[in-house]
C-alpha cells in the first residue's frame, strides 16, 4: 500500500517553524490499528487522516 503523506508546519509563516503535523488523505478509512502504526512511523503525535465524503471532509 502506498499513501501520500504530507508534513506541514502548522501555525507558522515560514518553513521549519511552528508545530509539525502529518496529514494523510485517504479514499476510505483504514483499520484503527493501521492508522496508529502510520502515526507512530512518522513519529509525530499530531497526525491527521481525512476522507472526502460527498461535499464534506471527515477527519480523525
GROMACS elastic network, one bead per residue, 0.5 to 0.9 nm:
[ bonds ]
;  ai    aj funct       b0    kb
    3    24     6  0.73849   500
    3    25     6  0.78303   500
    3    26     6  0.77279   500
    4    23     6  0.87181   500
    4    24     6  0.63408   500
    4    25     6  0.68644   500
    4    26     6  0.84914   500
    5    22     6  0.67370   500
    5    23     6  0.60017   500
    5    25     6  0.73471   500
    6    21     6  0.82157   500
    6    22     6  0.55299   500
    6    23     6  0.51608   500
    6    24     6  0.64098   500
    6    25     6  0.86608   500
    7    20     6  0.66891   500
    7    21     6  0.55851   500
    7    23     6  0.63471   500
    7    24     6  0.88828   500
    7    47     6  0.89534   500
    8    15     6  0.87191   500
    8    16     6  0.89092   500
    8    19     6  0.80639   500
    8    20     6  0.56329   500
    8    21     6  0.53729   500
    8    22     6  0.62518   500
    8    23     6  0.75354   500
    9    12     6  0.59994   500
    9    13     6  0.86053   500
    9    14     6  0.82170   500
    9    15     6  0.68121   500
    9    16     6  0.65740   500
    9    17     6  0.62968   500
    9    18     6  0.54321   500
    9    19     6  0.52948   500
    9    21     6  0.63288   500
    9    22     6  0.88732   500
   10    13     6  0.86767   500
   10    17     6  0.81381   500
   10    18     6  0.55515   500
   10    19     6  0.50473   500
   10    20     6  0.60799   500
   10    21     6  0.67675   500
   11    17     6  0.80718   500
   11    18     6  0.51992   500
   11    19     6  0.64863   500
   12    15     6  0.72850   500
   12    16     6  0.81451   500
   12    17     6  0.55013   500
   12    19     6  0.74701   500
   13    17     6  0.74199   500
   13    18     6  0.79607   500
   14    17     6  0.58432   500
   14    18     6  0.80953   500
   15    18     6  0.82695   500
   16    19     6  0.86012   500
   16    20     6  0.81196   500
   17    20     6  0.80122   500
   19    46     6  0.87131   500
   20    44     6  0.76170   500
   20    46     6  0.74115   500
   21    44     6  0.65921   500
   21    45     6  0.78102   500
   21    47     6  0.57435   500
   21    48     6  0.77416   500
   22    39     6  0.80348   500
   22    42     6  0.76044   500
   22    44     6  0.70825   500
   22    45     6  0.86225   500
   22    46     6  0.63704   500
   22    48     6  0.61897   500
   22    49     6  0.84896   500
   23    46     6  0.85691   500
   23    47     6  0.58679   500
   23    49     6  0.59182   500
   23    50     6  0.78079   500
   24    47     6  0.76493   500
   24    48     6  0.61364   500
   24    50     6  0.65023   500
   25    48     6  0.84389   500
   25    49     6  0.58185   500
   25    50     6  0.51337   500
   25    51     6  0.62882   500
   25    52     6  0.84532   500
   26    29     6  0.66167   500
   26    30     6  0.80800   500
   26    49     6  0.68036   500
   26    50     6  0.58729   500
   26    51     6  0.51636   500
   26    52     6  0.78567   500
   27    50     6  0.83560   500
   27    51     6  0.57650   500
   27    52     6  0.71016   500
   27    53     6  0.89430   500
   28    50     6  0.85324   500
   28    51     6  0.59635   500
   28    52     6  0.82034   500
   28    53     6  0.89235   500
   29    32     6  0.83902   500
   29    35     6  0.88336   500
   29    49     6  0.84180   500
   29    50     6  0.81143   500
   29    51     6  0.69398   500
   30    33     6  0.83257   500
   30    34     6  0.65642   500
   30    35     6  0.64065   500
   31    34     6  0.52866   500
   31    35     6  0.63939   500
   31    36     6  0.87442   500
   32    35     6  0.51811   500
   32    36     6  0.62219   500
   32    37     6  0.87277   500
   33    36     6  0.50468   500
   33    37     6  0.62635   500
   33    38     6  0.87214   500
   34    37     6  0.50342   500
   34    38     6  0.62126   500
   34    39     6  0.86517   500
   35    38     6  0.50608   500
   35    39     6  0.62599   500
   35    40     6  0.86590   500
   35    49     6  0.80398   500
   36    39     6  0.51213   500
   36    40     6  0.62112   500
   36    41     6  0.86268   500
   37    41     6  0.60481   500
   37    42     6  0.86830   500
   38    41     6  0.50685   500
   38    42     6  0.64345   500
   38    43     6  0.87549   500
   38    47     6  0.87305   500
   39    42     6  0.52958   500
   39    43     6  0.63925   500
   39    44     6  0.63888   500
   39    45     6  0.66832   500
   39    46     6  0.80453   500
   39    47     6  0.58186   500
   39    48     6  0.84651   500
   40    44     6  0.67903   500
   40    45     6  0.74712   500
   41    44     6  0.81615   500
   42    45     6  0.84654   500
   42    47     6  0.82787   500
   43    46     6  0.89281   500
   44    47     6  0.62895   500
   47    60     6  0.85727   500
   48    59     6  0.66825   500
   48    60     6  0.57538   500
   49    58     6  0.83489   500
   49    59     6  0.56220   500
   49    60     6  0.52593   500
   50    57     6  0.64882   500
   50    58     6  0.54300   500
   50    60     6  0.62862   500
   51    56     6  0.85467   500
   51    57     6  0.56622   500
   51    58     6  0.53606   500
   51    59     6  0.66283   500
   51    60     6  0.88666   500
   52    55     6  0.71371   500
   52    56     6  0.58397   500
   52    58     6  0.63372   500
   52    59     6  0.88709   500
   53    56     6  0.54378   500
   53    57     6  0.59076   500
   53    58     6  0.71553   500
   54    57     6  0.78630   500
